[in-house]
Every structure is written in C-alpha cells, then in structure tokens.
Amino acid sequence: MIEILCLGIIVILALLTGRVFRKQYKKNNIANCLAMLVVMTMSTAIGIIIATWVPEMVLSTILSIIVSLALVMMLTYKLPITILIESITMLFMGAMMGAMLSLMTTNYEVLSIVFFTTIYIASTITAIGLWNKEDYPVFRKAVPVHFMGVAVVAVCVLVGSTVLTSFNANSKMNSEIKVENHHH
C-alpha cells in the first residue's frame, strides 16, 4: 500500500517538475545539476520501492532502471539533450543504489520508502526553487503554489499512511502475542 502511494507521488511530482522545468527553462550552468538531483533521488526511491515487490537484485534493478527511464523521459521532454544524458546517467546509479539498499536491509522497509520519497519531494522543491531563482529571488515565490500544495499534501499523506501502517503493524503484533500467550 505505502509503496503504491509513494510511487504515485513520485510520478505526479515528476510530471509537475518537468512541466515547471520546461516552462521556466533558461540556459545556465545549474540546470543540469538540478535535473540530476531530482533524477538521482527519484530513481533511488523507485529502486527501493520496486525491490520490495521484486526481491531479486538483478530483476529489481532492471525494472527500476526501466521505470526511472520512463519518468526521466517525461521529466526532460523538450529540454536540452545534455540534461537528458546527465539525467540518464544519474538514473542508473540511483536505481541500482535504491534496489541494493532495499534488498540489503531486512528491517525498516516502510521507513526507507517514506524517507527516500520525502527526500525526493524535498529535492524537487529545492530544484524548482533554484531553477527559477533568476526570475524569483525569494525562494518561496520561485516554487509555484500548486506545486507546493501538491508537495505538502503528499507529505501529509505519507506521514498519515506511515502512522497507520505502524499502528496496524503494532496491533497485529500485539494480537499475535496475546494468541501465543493464550496457547501456553
């Protein structure tokens, strides 16, 4: 459940970020770095999510790269080829790291997914704010209101889902302990 939610947030923000990048594009030396920041955090989160569904390192890495590539194509559509190439480079690294991280850890799966999705959300806000810095010197004005609204709702939903998931896991564990103690 939390995996689908996080993947949905990632896809929506990738589409919105790409739209902002295209609308506000100006050739400068920071644009490539900002796209790389977004792609690296996005593909790491995707790698973690997919590895929870496909717990085989090679397959989860391949799927993570494919999903990340599709999102990078949407994110960088109509942007300069250098941004696309550097973004593809970052997606390979991020997708592999995310899959490996997820498969190497046996605990804290939900925390990992939520943490890296939150890092992705923060990176999109940061990238958009810096992307638009020339037109909007005040950072909070550089990030479109609708984008910030979606990001805030996404974080609230993530926090709420995490609390519910933790509560349900604790309730299930407590009921299993009670059943186990009752049988002894």
N, C-alpha and C positions, 0 to 999 in steps of 0.2 A: 504493500500500500504506500509506504513512505517513498519507496523507490519510484513508483509511477508519478507521485506528486512532484518529487524533485526533478524527474525527467521532464515533466510538463512545464515546470517553472523554467528550466534551462532552455527549452525550445522557445517558449514565449519571449523570454528575455533576449535570446539570440536574434529572433526576428525583429524585436523592437530596437535592439542595439544596432543591428545592420541598417535599419531604416534611419536612425539618427546619424550613423556614420556617413551614409550616402548623402543625406540632406545637408550636413554641415561639413562635408569634406573640403579640406584645404591642404595643399601640398606643404607639409612641414616635416621636420625630422622626428617628431614624436609620434606621428600617426602609426607607423609600422610597429613601434614598441607597444602602443596602447592596444592595437589589434592582437598582438602576440600575448599580452597579459590576459585579455578576455579569452582567447582560444586556449591558452595553457590551463587556466583554471576550469574552463568549461570541459575540456577533454579529460582532465583528471577526475572531475566529478562524474562524468559519463563512464569512465573506466571503472570507477568504484561501483557505480550502480549496476552496470552490466555484469561485472564479476560476481555480484550477489545472485544474479539469475543464472549465470553460466559459470560454475565454479571450476572451469578448466582454463588454465592460464593462456594457452595459445588461442583457443576459441574466443575467450572473453576479450583478449587484446585485439584480435582481428575484428570482432564485432564493434568494439569501442572505436577503433580507427574508422570503420565504415560509417557509423552513426555520427562521429565527430566530423568526418569529411563532409557529410551531407549538410550539417549545420554550418560548417565553415563556408561552404559554397553559398549558402543563403546569407550568411553574415557579411561576406566580402563581395557579394554580387555587385557589379559595376564599379568596384573600387580598383585602384591600380594593381597590376599583376604582382608587383613586389610585395604588397600587403597579403595577397593570396598565397604566394610562395612561402613567405615567412610564417604565415598562419598554419599552413600545412606542415611545416617543419615542427612547429610547436605542438600541433595536434598529435603527431606521432609520439613525441616524448610524453605528453600529458596522458594520452590514452594508455600507454604502456605502464607508466608510473601508477595511475589510478587502479588498473587491473591488478598489478603486483601488490600494491598496498592492501587492497581489499582481500586478496587471496592469502596474503601472509599473516593477516591478523584474524584471530578467531573470535575475539570479543569486540564489543563496541561498534558493531556494524551500523546501527542506526545513528550513533554519534558521528561516525565517519561520514556517512552520506549527508547528514544535515550540516555538519561543519563545512565540508567542501562545497556544498551547494551555497551556503551562506558566504563563503569566500568568493565564489563565483559572482553572486549578487553584488557584493562589495566591489569586486573588480570591474563590473560593468558600470556601476555608478561612478567610480573613480575615473575609468577610461573616458566615459562620456563627458564628465566634468572637465577633464584636461583637454579632451578633443575640442571642446567648444570654448576654451579659455580665451582665445583671441577676441571672440565676439562678446563673451560674458566674463569679465574679470572676477566677478563674485561667484564662487564655486556653486553655491546652491541655486543660482539662477541659470547656470550652464546646463544643468540636468533638467530636461523637460518635466513639467509637473506630472503628466500622465505616466511617464517612465518611473518617476519616484513613487507615485501612487501604486503602481504595479509591484514595485520592489518592496514597499512597506507591507502591502497585503501578502506578498509571497513570504516574507519573513514571519509575519504573524501566523500564517497558516502553517509554516514549518514548525514554529515553536509550539503551537497548539497540537499539531499532529504528533510531535515528539513527546509532549506531556501525555497525551492519550495513549500512545504506544507504550510508553514507560509504565503508565498506570495499569494498562491491560496486562503487560508482562508481569508486573508485581502481583496483581490479583491472581493471575494464573499460577504463579509460583507459590503463592500463599495457599491456594486451594489444593495444589498438589501435595504440599507439606501436610496440610490437615488430613488429606486422604491417606497419606503414607503413615502418619501418626495414628490414625484411627485403626489401621490394619494391624498395627503392632500391639 
